């Protein structure tokens, strides 16, 4: 056995995995082993938890939660858009009825007093008549909004489930039962 | 672009490696570079592992494969830090400024154990540090370590022994 072989055998014993002292070895190997164990203790103390499995899973969970929050924002934005559109349509309708009121007054002044009440009634009914095309438009818009909302909700529910599962895995890893 | 089933399997493997060997890779990098903000470098190790996964098929052990990549990246980073350090020193001396003692790397070493490790590892030469940390984190054989650091086996063994001897006085009292 050459000196190199002896040195290799000595170092393999001294730096073997684990924390067991080198019993039954020469004094030099025992000292090297003690130093190795001390180094291992220090490395373990300082690097433990730096990037263990928990942190990797936590990174993924944070990515998922980022996605989840963006979906939530998208849903909130779409609901706001729908509300704004509905308000705009409502306001438009109100405006058209307000504008038609002076027109009614102007027309009725020019008419004969005997026909005044009949004419006013006719124009009133015309102004307040429901516009079918607008109704259809509103209906299709509300259907689109509700389908969009339900699809967002489905997606956000799925993401919540994934987030919950990742949290469970993280807890199991922290408890060491994974 | 759709992900193929083979790629999915590969992705799962890399994720598994991150869970199993992530802390060892980070510990190794922290020991070599003596820094704690290393998340970008750890990610780079796993990115390279993904890019060169075909080579892993030939070599076998995942941790050995990852630590070899980590070792190369750490050496590159050390070289870069040395160049930046030299430049900073020249700049400071030309401007008449002292060295910055409040370096983030110094601030990161907040705990007593980290401080002690920092001092202990600072006493080692870069090669001694690489040999000891490859042995500790990767449990590589001395032949594998010799291959990783491009040194003959007997030189590698000498580095290991001298490194341990240097640490002996420094770490006395930490063994159980």
Contacts between the chains, C-beta under 8 A, distances in Angstrom:
chain1	res1	chain2	res2	distance
A	4	B	153	7.0
A	4	B	154	4.8
A	4	B	157	6.5
A	7	B	154	7.8
A	7	B	157	5.0
A	7	B	158	7.8
A	7	B	161	6.6
A	8	B	142	5.9
A	8	B	153	7.5
A	8	B	157	5.7
A	11	B	142	6.9
A	11	B	157	5.9
A	11	B	160	5.3
A	11	B	161	6.3
A	12	B	142	7.2
A	14	B	164	7.0
A	15	B	132	7.9
A	15	B	135	5.2
A	15	B	136	7.6
A	15	B	160	7.1
A	15	B	164	7.9
A	17	B	139	5.6
A	19	B	176	6.7
A	21	B	176	7.8
A	31	B	168	6.6
A	32	B	161	7.3
A	32	B	164	5.0
A	32	B	165	7.8
A	32	B	168	8.0
A	34	B	168	8.0
A	34	B	175	4.2
A	35	B	164	4.9
A	35	B	165	7.8
A	35	B	167	5.2
A	35	B	168	4.7
A	35	B	171	5.8
A	35	B	175	7.4
A	36	B	164	6.4
A	37	B	174	8.0
A	37	B	175	4.7
A	37	B	176	6.6
A	38	B	167	7.5
A	38	B	171	3.8
A	38	B	172	7.5
A	38	B	173	7.8
A	38	B	174	3.7
A	38	B	175	4.4
A	39	B	120	7.3
A	39	B	132	6.9
A	39	B	136	7.0
A	39	B	164	7.9
A	39	B	167	5.9
A	39	B	171	6.0
A	40	B	136	6.3
A	41	B	174	5.4
A	41	B	175	7.3
A	41	B	176	7.6
A	42	B	113	6.0
A	42	B	116	6.2
A	42	B	117	4.7
A	42	B	120	6.9
A	42	B	171	6.7
A	42	B	174	6.1
A	43	B	27	6.1
A	43	B	31	6.6
A	43	B	117	6.8
A	43	B	133	8.0
A	43	B	136	6.2
A	43	B	137	7.8
A	45	B	113	4.3
A	46	B	27	7.9
A	46	B	30	7.3
A	46	B	111	7.1
A	46	B	113	5.2
A	46	B	114	4.7
A	46	B	117	5.2
A	47	B	23	6.4
A	47	B	26	6.5
A	47	B	27	3.5
A	47	B	30	6.0
A	47	B	31	7.8
A	48	B	23	7.5
A	49	B	23	7.7
A	50	B	23	6.1
A	50	B	26	4.9
A	50	B	27	6.7
A	50	B	30	6.9
A	50	B	36	7.5
A	51	B	22	4.6
A	51	B	23	5.3
A	51	B	25	7.6
A	51	B	26	4.2
A	51	B	39	7.3
A	51	B	42	5.9
A	52	B	22	7.0
A	52	B	23	4.8
A	53	B	18	8.0
A	53	B	19	4.3
A	53	B	20	7.8
A	53	B	22	7.1
A	53	B	23	7.9
A	55	B	22	7.6
A	56	B	15	7.8
A	56	B	18	5.0
A	56	B	19	5.8
A	56	B	22	5.6
A	57	B	19	7.8
